[in-house]
Amino acid sequence: MTHVHTPATAAIAGQPIHSMLAQFPNVCFTLTLLTDIAYWRTSHLMWQEFSSWLLLAGLVFGALALIAGLIDFLFRSTVRAPAPAWPHAVGGVVVLALAFLNSLVHAGDGWTAVVPWGLILSVATVIVMVVSDWLGRALVFRYGVGVRRHD
């Protein structure tokens, strides 16, 4: 398949802002799952606090990445054209919605703030995030979205 290079609209020095920012929520939401598991196994309140802060950081950076991604998505028809574009975009919104709901659940007190619903939401967030990221990587490597030509 021939790559049609589609440089990002929201970019700094040619680097897509979306792909730079998207790494932060990925790490934060994955670590949230791990700290939820640690809380479930130990009942140590420190892990619940870590989860809450990780969710907040992931939501802030996720919202910024979503804004940058939406700029590219809305203003470049060549970004919307490939098959994985819409599922990737919807997946990103679903990830943030699940993480926001998870943040509300984690705002509760003690055990019930994590077990079972916080843990279930953390697992669901990570699963949807992995699928959405897989589709996003396909946009870059198969379709050249966010790639600029180096002449």
C-alpha positions in Angstrom: 0.0 0.0 0.0 1.3 3.4 -0.9 1.6 5.9 1.9 -0.1 9.2 1.3 1.7 11.5 3.7 -0.7 13.6 5.7 1.2 16.0 8.1 -0.6 16.9 11.3 -2.4 20.2 11.5 -1.7 20.5 15.2 2.1 20.1 15.2 5.2 21.6 16.8 8.2 21.6 14.4 6.4 19.0 12.3 5.7 16.6 15.2 2.1 15.8 15.8 0.9 17.2 19.2 -1.7 14.4 19.5 0.9 11.6 19.4 3.2 13.4 21.8 0.5 14.0 24.4 -1.3 10.6 24.0 1.5 8.7 25.7 0.8 10.4 29.1 -2.8 9.1 29.6 -1.7 5.7 28.3 0.8 5.4 31.1 -1.4 7.0 33.7 -4.4 4.7 33.0 -2.2 1.6 32.8 -0.6 2.5 36.2 -4.1 3.2 37.6 -5.0 -0.4 36.8 -1.8 -1.6 38.5 -2.4 0.6 41.6 -6.0 -0.6 41.8 -4.8 -4.2 41.8 -2.3 -3.3 44.5 -5.1 -1.8 46.6 -7.3 -4.8 46.0 -4.5 -7.1 47.2 -3.2 -5.1 50.1 -6.1 -2.7 51.2 -3.4 0.0 51.8 -5.1 3.3 51.2 -2.0 4.8 49.6 -2.7 2.8 46.4 -6.2 4.3 46.2 -4.7 7.8 46.4 -2.2 6.9 43.7 -5.0 5.7 41.5 -7.0 8.9 42.0 -4.0 11.1 41.1 -3.1 9.0 38.1 -6.7 9.2 36.8 -6.6 13.0 37.2 -3.3 13.3 35.3 -4.5 10.9 32.6 -7.7 12.9 32.2 -5.9 16.2 31.8 -3.4 15.0 29.3 -6.0 12.9 27.6 -8.2 15.9 27.1 -5.3 17.9 25.6 -4.4 14.9 23.3 -8.1 14.7 22.3 -8.2 18.4 21.4 -5.1 18.1 19.3 -6.4 14.9 17.6 -9.7 16.5 16.9 -8.0 19.4 15.2 -6.3 17.0 12.8 -9.4 14.9 12.4 -11.8 17.8 11.7 -9.5 19.9 9.5 -7.9 17.1 7.3 -10.2 14.9 5.3 -7.2 12.6 4.6 -7.1 11.9 8.3 -10.8 10.8 8.4 -10.6 8.8 5.2 -8.7 5.6 6.3 -10.9 2.9 7.9 -9.3 3.0 11.4 -9.8 6.7 11.7 -13.4 6.8 13.1 -13.0 3.8 15.5 -9.7 5.4 16.8 -11.4 8.7 17.4 -14.5 7.1 19.0 -12.2 4.9 21.1 -10.3 7.9 22.4 -13.6 9.5 23.6 -14.8 6.2 25.1 -11.4 5.9 27.0 -11.8 9.4 28.5 -15.4 8.7 29.4 -14.6 5.5 31.2 -11.6 7.2 33.0 -13.9 10.1 34.0 -16.5 7.6 35.4 -13.7 5.7 37.1 -12.5 9.0 38.7 -15.9 9.6 40.1 -16.0 6.0 41.5 -12.5 6.5 43.0 -13.7 9.7 44.8 -15.6 7.4 47.2 -14.2 6.2 50.5 -12.1 3.1 51.1 -12.7 -0.3 49.7 -15.9 0.4 47.7 -14.0 3.2 45.8 -11.9 0.6 44.1 -13.5 -2.9 44.6 -15.2 -4.0 42.4 -16.3 -1.1 40.1 -13.1 1.0 40.2 -11.1 -2.1 39.2 -13.6 -3.1 36.5 -13.6 0.4 35.1 -9.7 0.4 35.1 -9.6 -2.9 33.2 -12.2 -1.7 30.7 -10.3 1.6 30.2 -7.1 -0.2 29.5 -8.7 -2.7 27.1 -10.4 0.1 25.1 -7.2 2.2 25.2 -5.1 -0.7 23.8 -7.6 -1.3 20.9 -7.9 2.4 20.1 -4.1 2.8 20.2 -3.6 -0.2 17.9 -6.0 1.6 15.4 -4.1 4.8 15.8 -0.8 3.1 15.1 -2.3 1.7 11.9 -3.2 5.2 10.8 0.5 6.2 11.1 2.2 3.1 9.7 -0.3 2.0 7.1 -1.8 5.3 6.0 1.0 7.8 6.8 -1.3 10.0 9.0 0.7 12.5 10.9 3.8 11.8 8.8 5.4 14.6 6.8 7.5 14.0 3.8 11.2 14.7 4.3 12.6 16.0 1.0 
